[in-house]
Amino acid sequence: MSKEKVSIVVPTYNRADDIEQALNSLLKINYPNYEIIVVDDASKDGTLERLKKFGNKIRIVKRKKNGGPAAARNGGVKASRGELIAFTDSDCTVSRDWIRTLVKFIETQPENVAGVCGTIYPPKDANFLMKLIYFMPQMDGNTTLAERRKEPFEVNNISCNNALWRADIIKKMKGFNESFFRDFRTVPEDSELCYRTLKSGYKFYMYPGAPTYHHFRPTLYEFLKQSYRAGRGGGVVLFKHPAWFGAQTVLILAFPAFVVLSVFNPLLLLSPMILSAPVALNAFKKTEDLKYAAAAPFLWLVKAYANIIGVWKGILDVVTRK
C-alpha cells in the first residue's frame, strides 16, 4: 500500500450538528498516512467548540471572517503537508476505503492527471426528496455513468465533496477563485477550478467506487434555492470563461425567447416534458416505484427553470456591476 501523505481538507460553516459525524467517519479511514484539516469559516453556532473535542486528531484552521467555500478550501490547501489533497464537506461521511482506493488509482496515472473523484450517494436514512435528487442524472452525472460503466473514465469536473487532487497541480493553478463569493455571493468555485485546470492541459477521472454520503436533507424550497444559486454562479463565470457551458450556451441564451413564444404557442411547453422522459425512466429503473418515476420529471423541470433563471440573474449581476 502507498504511503504518500494525504491531506484531507474539510471546510465548515455553522455545521455544529453535522461536523462530528463527518469527522468520526474520517478517523476510521483505512489508510496509513493522512491528516485531517478542518477550516472553520468563522462559524457562529458552536462548531469550533465541537472541533476542539477531537484534540490533536485533527488540525483546525480558524478564519476570522466568513469568506465562503473557496477561501476556506484555499486555507486548507495552504496548511496542507501532503503530496495529495482530498476534499470532502462537513455534511458528508466517507467510506473506509475512500482514500486508499483513490490514491491507488491516481498513482497508476500519468502526471497530467490532476485529480480523481469517487461516487456520491445519499445516506440510507435519506428522505424522499433527497433520494429523488440522486436519481436524476443531471445532479450527479458522474455517479450515474460510473454505475453503468463500472470502470474509470475521464470527466470534466470533480465535486469537492469527493475529490483527490495532486497537491502540486492545485497549487500551480493558485487554488479556488475567491472572488465569486466575495463579489457575488455565489459558489461555482470547484467547477471553475476544474475548468481552468482542463484548459491548462490536465485531466480528471471518475472512479466507480470510493463513495461518500451526502447527509443534506433538503426541502423543495432549499433544493430550488440551491439550483438557482448554482445557475447564478454559472452566469457569473460565463463572462470569465465564455465557453463555460459549451453547446448549452445557445439554449440558455434562447430561454427568454422560448418563454415569450410559449405565451403565443403553449404547445412549446410540451418540449421540456419530452426531454424529461429519460429522467422518469431512470428513476423507475432504479426503484421500480411509480412515485419516483412520476415525481422525477417534475423535479427535473423546476430545477432546470430555477437553474436557468439563476444564470440570467448572474449575467445581470456582472453587467450591472460593470
ZAZA-990894 format. One line per field, with one value per residue (C-alpha): z, y, x; residue number from 1. Coordinates in nm, 4 decimals. Example, Ala and Ser with C-alpha at 12.3 -4.5 7.8 and 13.67 -1.06 7.14 Angstrom:
<nodes>
pz: 0.7800 / 0.7140
py: -0.4500 / -0.1060
px: 1.2300 / 1.3670
nr: 1 / 2
</nodes>
This chain:
<nodes>
pz: 0.0000 / -0.0842 / 0.1984 / 0.0171 / 0.2668 / 0.2044 / 0.3471 / 0.3847 / 0.3780 / 0.5273 / 0.5108 / 0.7503 / 0.8370 / 1.1021 / 1.0823 / 1.4512 / 1.4130 / 1.1272 / 1.1851 / 1.4500 / 1.2313 / 0.9390 / 1.1424 / 1.3077 / 0.9637 / 0.8514 / 1.1575 / 1.0553 / 0.7120 / 0.6129 / 0.5076 / 0.6919 / 0.6283 / 0.6333 / 0.8183 / 0.8652 / 0.8290 / 0.9243 / 0.8204 / 1.0334 / 0.8180 / 1.1121 / 1.2382 / 1.4985 / 1.6121 / 1.8340 / 1.5543 / 1.6880 / 2.0323 / 1.8719 / 1.6781 / 1.9898 / 2.1308 / 1.8771 / 2.0195 / 1.8190 / 1.5954 / 1.3628 / 1.2701 / 1.2914 / 1.0747 / 1.2185 / 0.9853 / 1.1429 / 0.8664 / 0.6633 / 0.3108 / 0.1566 / 0.0489 / -0.1883 / 0.0795 / 0.3320 / 0.0952 / -0.0028 / 0.3662 / 0.3993 / 0.0928 / 0.2322 / 0.5633 / 0.3976 / 0.4170 / 0.1842 / -0.1703 / -0.2357 / -0.1160 / -0.0655 / -0.0233 / 0.1366 / 0.3109 / 0.6713 / 0.5950 / 0.4346 / 0.5639 / 0.3820 / 0.3213 / 0.4990 / 0.1742 / 0.0254 / 0.0308 / -0.0270 / -0.3418 / -0.4957 / -0.4103 / -0.5606 / -0.8829 / -0.9201 / -0.8596 / -1.1774 / -1.3860 / -1.5736 / -1.4176 / -1.6315 / -1.4374 / -1.1859 / -0.9806 / -0.9387 / -0.7744 / -0.6380 / -0.6309 / -0.4235 / -0.2681 / -0.0233 / 0.3158 / 0.3910 / 0.6005 / 0.3249 / 0.2817 / -0.0343 / -0.1933 / -0.1285 / -0.2926 / -0.5826 / -0.6388 / -0.6690 / -0.9201 / -1.1602 / -1.3858 / -1.4041 / -1.0336 / -1.0374 / -1.3863 / -1.2892 / -1.0367 / -1.2813 / -1.5535 / -1.3081 / -1.2162 / -1.5840 / -1.6977 / -1.3887 / -1.4777 / -1.4501 / -1.7183 / -1.7996 / -1.6781 / -1.6975 / -1.3340 / -0.9911 / -0.6977 / -0.3781 / -0.1532 / -0.3009 / -0.4723 / -0.4616 / -0.6194 / -0.6786 / -0.4430 / -0.6830 / -0.9552 / -0.7394 / -0.6029 / -0.9552 / -1.0507 / -0.7484 / -0.5918 / -0.5885 / -0.7084 / -0.4000 / -0.5906 / -0.6788 / -0.3145 / -0.2185 / -0.5058 / -0.5925 / -0.3029 / -0.5498 / -0.5190 / -0.8523 / -0.7306 / -0.7691 / -1.1249 / -1.2252 / -1.0895 / -1.2833 / -1.5982 / -1.5628 / -1.4917 / -1.8025 / -2.0130 / -1.8862 / -2.0330 / -1.7317 / -1.6976 / -1.4384 / -1.3844 / -1.2220 / -1.0270 / -0.9851 / -0.6141 / -0.3093 / -0.2141 / 0.0091 / 0.1516 / 0.1483 / 0.4556 / 0.3229 / 0.3904 / 0.1623 / 0.1409 / -0.2073 / -0.1362 / -0.0313 / -0.3397 / -0.5758 / -0.3946 / -0.4351 / -0.8065 / -0.8519 / -0.6765 / -0.8911 / -1.2036 / -1.0811 / -1.0233 / -1.3738 / -1.5142 / -1.3397 / -1.4641 / -1.8191 / -1.8522 / -1.7301 / -1.9419 / -2.2452 / -2.3432 / -1.9915 / -2.0933 / -2.4362 / -2.6554 / -2.3690 / -2.4076 / -2.7019 / -2.5029 / -2.2045 / -2.4099 / -2.6012 / -2.2820 / -2.2716 / -2.6344 / -2.5502 / -2.2657 / -2.4899 / -2.7740 / -2.5280 / -2.4492 / -2.8119 / -2.8657 / -2.5443 / -2.7291 / -2.6944 / -2.3234 / -2.4158 / -2.5351 / -2.1827 / -2.0801 / -2.3629 / -2.2567 / -1.9005 / -2.0034 / -1.9612 / -1.6033 / -1.5244 / -1.6846 / -1.4852 / -1.1570 / -1.2325 / -1.3387 / -1.0078 / -0.7808 / -0.9706 / -0.7842 / -0.9756 / -0.7297 / -0.8121 / -1.1857 / -1.1562 / -0.9359 / -1.1112 / -1.4299 / -1.2250 / -1.0089 / -1.3129 / -1.4814 / -1.1861 / -1.1183 / -1.4812 / -1.4712 / -1.1388 / -1.2807 / -1.5998 / -1.4142 / -1.1892 / -1.4915 / -1.6210 / -1.2773 / -1.2700 / -1.6119 / -1.4919 / -1.1796 / -1.3855 / -1.6382 / -1.3729 / -1.1667 / -1.4667
py: 0.0000 / 0.3508 / 0.5697 / 0.9019 / 1.1539 / 1.2751 / 1.5987 / 1.5841 / 1.9344 / 1.9858 / 2.3390 / 2.4095 / 2.6955 / 2.6708 / 2.2912 / 2.2055 / 1.9377 / 1.7613 / 1.8014 / 1.5304 / 1.2646 / 1.3699 / 1.3602 / 1.0278 / 0.8695 / 1.0298 / 0.8974 / 0.5417 / 0.5619 / 0.2590 / 0.4427 / 0.4693 / 0.8282 / 1.1128 / 1.4310 / 1.5977 / 1.9755 / 2.1385 / 2.5003 / 2.6796 / 2.9674 / 3.1957 / 2.9814 / 3.1286 / 2.8186 / 2.6388 / 2.4486 / 2.5436 / 2.4027 / 2.0719 / 2.0628 / 2.1140 / 1.7861 / 1.5970 / 1.7333 / 1.6519 / 1.4036 / 1.6940 / 2.0270 / 2.3327 / 2.6407 / 2.9203 / 3.2015 / 3.5349 / 3.6374 / 3.4265 / 3.4082 / 3.1216 / 2.7702 / 2.8838 / 3.0827 / 2.8011 / 2.5364 / 2.7576 / 2.7947 / 2.4184 / 2.3798 / 2.6379 / 2.4479 / 2.1054 / 1.8898 / 1.6067 / 1.5219 / 1.4644 / 1.6744 / 1.5271 / 1.7283 / 1.6428 / 1.8506 / 1.8729 / 1.7317 / 1.4193 / 1.0877 / 0.8721 / 0.5019 / 0.3361 / 0.2695 / 0.6123 / 0.7478 / 0.4144 / 0.3475 / 0.6916 / 0.7020 / 0.3584 / 0.4755 / 0.8119 / 0.6538 / 0.4495 / 0.7593 / 0.9930 / 1.3255 / 1.5172 / 1.3607 / 1.6345 / 1.4531 / 1.1839 / 1.1646 / 0.8812 / 0.8242 / 1.0364 / 0.8939 / 0.9921 / 0.8179 / 0.5207 / 0.7368 / 0.9984 / 1.1475 / 1.1067 / 1.4303 / 1.3538 / 1.0127 / 1.1665 / 1.4215 / 1.1498 / 0.9546 / 1.2456 / 1.2216 / 1.5993 / 1.6195 / 1.3865 / 1.2537 / 1.1143 / 0.8724 / 0.7700 / 0.6981 / 0.5156 / 0.2751 / 0.1953 / 0.1797 / 0.0131 / 0.1291 / 0.4624 / 0.7206 / 1.0776 / 1.3625 / 1.7423 / 1.8137 / 1.6584 / 1.7597 / 1.8799 / 1.6538 / 1.3628 / 1.4593 / 1.3821 / 1.6285 / 1.6254 / 1.8990 / 2.0453 / 2.0952 / 2.2606 / 2.4961 / 2.5655 / 2.6631 / 2.9002 / 2.7204 / 2.8226 / 3.1617 / 3.3501 / 3.6446 / 3.4682 / 3.4548 / 3.7850 / 3.9854 / 3.7986 / 3.5563 / 3.2653 / 2.9383 / 2.7817 / 2.7598 / 2.3860 / 2.3637 / 2.6809 / 2.5483 / 2.2250 / 2.4250 / 2.6269 / 2.3100 / 2.1362 / 2.4412 / 2.4092 / 2.0606 / 1.8410 / 1.5636 / 1.4353 / 1.0893 / 0.9363 / 0.6162 / 0.3928 / 0.3352 / 0.5107 / 0.6579 / 0.9475 / 1.0036 / 1.3461 / 1.3968 / 1.7063 / 1.6805 / 1.9375 / 2.0779 / 2.1621 / 2.5303 / 2.4636 / 2.2481 / 2.5146 / 2.7833 / 2.5722 / 2.5188 / 2.8923 / 2.9730 / 2.7203 / 2.8803 / 3.2284 / 3.1250 / 2.9825 / 3.3120 / 3.4992 / 3.2516 / 3.2748 / 3.6196 / 3.4941 / 3.1768 / 3.2275 / 2.8586 / 2.7500 / 2.5936 / 2.4728 / 2.3795 / 2.4590 / 2.8303 / 2.8585 / 2.7034 / 2.9281 / 3.2456 / 3.1432 / 3.0887 / 3.4344 / 3.3914 / 3.0471 / 3.1945 / 3.4684 / 3.2281 / 2.9902 / 3.2626 / 3.2599 / 2.8853 / 2.6842 / 2.3607 / 2.4606 / 2.3821 / 2.0136 / 2.0046 / 2.0186 / 1.7380 / 1.5230 / 1.5979 / 1.4925 / 1.1432 / 0.9815 / 1.1104 / 0.9284 / 0.6110 / 0.6322 / 0.6759 / 0.3812 / 0.1522 / 0.2158 / 0.1866 / 0.0098 / 0.2556 / 0.4646 / 0.7532 / 0.8174 / 0.7904 / 1.0375 / 1.2897 / 1.2865 / 1.4730 / 1.7449 / 1.7925 / 1.7955 / 2.0629 / 2.3008 / 2.2510 / 2.3356 / 2.6529 / 2.7620 / 2.6989 / 2.8984 / 3.1883 / 3.1881 / 3.2016 / 3.5103 / 3.6720 / 3.6047 / 3.7640 / 4.0658 / 4.0885 / 4.1098 / 4.3564 / 4.5933 / 4.5642 / 4.6675
px: 0.0000 / 0.1197 / 0.2399 / 0.2050 / 0.0766 / -0.2783 / -0.4149 / -0.7934 / -0.9437 / -1.2902 / -1.4356 / -1.7203 / -1.9509 / -2.2239 / -2.2376 / -2.2133 / -2.4829 / -2.3003 / -1.9286 / -1.8821 / -2.0437 / -1.8222 / -1.5014 / -1.5834 / -1.6089 / -1.2813 / -1.0991 / -1.1948 / -1.0311 / -0.8245 / -0.5067 / -0.1741 / -0.0651 / -0.3136 / -0.4013 / -0.7389 / -0.7510 / -1.0806 / -1.1214 / -1.3803 / -1.5029 / -1.5962 / -1.8862 / -2.1202 / -2.3079 / -2.0573 / -1.8831 / -1.5403 / -1.6208 / -1.7237 / -1.3976 / -1.1858 / -1.3234 / -1.1127 / -0.7864 / -0.4740 / -0.6593 / -0.7336 / -0.5780 / -0.8010 / -0.7627 / -0.9777 / -1.0813 / -1.1724 / -1.4136 / -1.6547 / -1.5128 / -1.7073 / -1.6053 / -1.3292 / -1.1471 / -1.1898 / -1.0564 / -0.7640 / -0.6835 / -0.6778 / -0.4557 / -0.2129 / -0.1918 / -0.1575 / 0.1554 / 0.0559 / 0.1602 / -0.2100 / -0.5044 / -0.8514 / -1.1697 / -1.4999 / -1.7669 / -1.8753 / -2.2218 / -2.0728 / -1.9465 / -1.6933 / -1.6350 / -1.3412 / -1.1517 / -1.2254 / -0.8699 / -0.6952 / -0.8965 / -0.8463 / -0.4742 / -0.4200 / -0.5835 / -0.4090 / -0.0692 / -0.1174 / -0.1918 / 0.0452 / 0.1394 / -0.1103 / -0.3995 / -0.4747 / -0.7358 / -0.9958 / -1.3370 / -1.5484 / -1.9216 / -2.1611 / -2.4776 / -2.7500 / -2.7357 / -2.9588 / -3.1924 / -3.2364 / -3.5826 / -3.7909 / -3.6713 / -3.3043 / -3.3347 / -3.5217 / -3.2455 / -2.9855 / -3.1928 / -3.1574 / -2.8503 / -2.8312 / -2.7473 / -2.4502 / -2.3968 / -2.0572 / -2.2077 / -2.4798 / -2.2249 / -1.9981 / -2.2770 / -2.3239 / -1.9601 / -1.8108 / -1.4592 / -1.2700 / -1.3387 / -1.2378 / -1.4621 / -1.4559 / -1.5397 / -1.4838 / -1.7018 / -1.5377 / -1.7422 / -1.5452 / -1.2194 / -0.8478 / -0.6032 / -0.2305 / -0.1106 / 0.1451 / -0.1173 / -0.3833 / -0.1164 / 0.0102 / -0.3456 / -0.3487 / -0.6416 / -1.0058 / -1.1265 / -1.2471 / -1.3943 / -1.7221 / -1.8297 / -1.6692 / -1.8190 / -2.1394 / -2.2074 / -2.2115 / -2.0219 / -1.9150 / -1.5565 / -1.4918 / -1.6289 / -1.4446 / -1.1144 / -1.1650 / -1.2356 / -0.9142 / -0.7189 / -0.8544 / -0.7694 / -0.4120 / -0.3851 / -0.4629 / -0.7216 / -0.9687 / -1.1113 / -1.4151 / -1.3574 / -1.6665 / -1.6307 / -1.4810 / -1.8202 / -1.9037 / -2.2530 / -2.4162 / -2.6368 / -2.8110 / -3.1878 / -3.3458 / -3.6932 / -3.8221 / -3.7574 / -3.3963 / -3.3376 / -3.4701 / -3.2709 / -2.9566 / -3.0319 / -3.0868 / -2.7576 / -2.5711 / -2.7157 / -2.6351 / -2.2754 / -2.2644 / -2.3906 / -2.1105 / -1.8488 / -1.9864 / -1.8269 / -1.4901 / -1.4976 / -1.7290 / -1.7031 / -1.8114 / -2.1455 / -2.0372 / -2.3346 / -2.5734 / -2.4935 / -2.7315 / -3.0179 / -2.9539 / -2.9369 / -3.2504 / -3.4523 / -3.6213 / -3.7295 / -3.8698 / -4.0768 / -4.2168 / -4.3002 / -4.4690 / -4.7213 / -4.8314 / -4.7905 / -4.8495 / -4.7635 / -4.3994 / -4.4317 / -4.4591 / -4.0972 / -3.9458 / -4.1823 / -4.0488 / -3.6909 / -3.7741 / -3.8899 / -3.5423 / -3.5340 / -3.8572 / -3.7237 / -3.4001 / -3.5890 / -3.8164 / -3.5287 / -3.3510 / -3.6532 / -3.9344 / -4.1521 / -4.4050 / -4.3988 / -4.0319 / -4.0991 / -4.3870 / -4.2066 / -3.8667 / -3.9731 / -4.1445 / -3.8366 / -3.6096 / -3.8205 / -3.8439 / -3.4738 / -3.3915 / -3.6023 / -3.4510 / -3.1058 / -3.1618 / -3.3251 / -3.0199 / -2.7876 / -2.9646 / -2.9507 / -2.5745 / -2.5357 / -2.7344 / -2.5179 / -2.1987 / -2.3424 / -2.4763 / -2.1572 / -1.9512
nr: 1 / 2 / 3 / 4 / 5 / 6 / 7 / 8 / 9 / 10 / 11 / 12 / 13 / 14 / 15 / 16 / 17 / 18 / 19 / 20 / 21 / 22 / 23 / 24 / 25 / 26 / 27 / 28 / 29 / 30 / 31 / 32 / 33 / 34 / 35 / 36 / 37 / 38 / 39 / 40 / 41 / 42 / 43 / 44 / 45 / 46 / 47 / 48 / 49 / 50 / 51 / 52 / 53 / 54 / 55 / 56 / 57 / 58 / 59 / 60 / 61 / 62 / 63 / 64 / 65 / 66 / 67 / 68 / 69 / 70 / 71 / 72 / 73 / 74 / 75 / 76 / 77 / 78 / 79 / 80 / 81 / 82 / 83 / 84 / 85 / 86 / 87 / 88 / 89 / 90 / 91 / 92 / 93 / 94 / 95 / 96 / 97 / 98 / 99 / 100 / 101 / 102 / 103 / 104 / 105 / 106 / 107 / 108 / 109 / 110 / 111 / 112 / 113 / 114 / 115 / 116 / 117 / 118 / 119 / 120 / 121 / 122 / 123 / 124 / 125 / 126 / 127 / 128 / 129 / 130 / 131 / 132 / 133 / 134 / 135 / 136 / 137 / 138 / 139 / 140 / 141 / 142 / 143 / 144 / 145 / 146 / 147 / 148 / 149 / 150 / 151 / 152 / 153 / 154 / 155 / 156 / 157 / 158 / 159 / 160 / 161 / 162 / 163 / 164 / 165 / 166 / 167 / 168 / 169 / 170 / 171 / 172 / 173 / 174 / 175 / 176 / 177 / 178 / 179 / 180 / 181 / 182 / 183 / 184 / 185 / 186 / 187 / 188 / 189 / 190 / 191 / 192 / 193 / 194 / 195 / 196 / 197 / 198 / 199 / 200 / 201 / 202 / 203 / 204 / 205 / 206 / 207 / 208 / 209 / 210 / 211 / 212 / 213 / 214 / 215 / 216 / 217 / 218 / 219 / 220 / 221 / 222 / 223 / 224 / 225 / 226 / 227 / 228 / 229 / 230 / 231 / 232 / 233 / 234 / 235 / 236 / 237 / 238 / 239 / 240 / 241 / 242 / 243 / 244 / 245 / 246 / 247 / 248 / 249 / 250 / 251 / 252 / 253 / 254 / 255 / 256 / 257 / 258 / 259 / 260 / 261 / 262 / 263 / 264 / 265 / 266 / 267 / 268 / 269 / 270 / 271 / 272 / 273 / 274 / 275 / 276 / 277 / 278 / 279 / 280 / 281 / 282 / 283 / 284 / 285 / 286 / 287 / 288 / 289 / 290 / 291 / 292 / 293 / 294 / 295 / 296 / 297 / 298 / 299 / 300 / 301 / 302 / 303 / 304 / 305 / 306 / 307 / 308 / 309 / 310 / 311 / 312 / 313 / 314 / 315 / 316 / 317 / 318 / 319 / 320 / 321 / 322
</nodes>
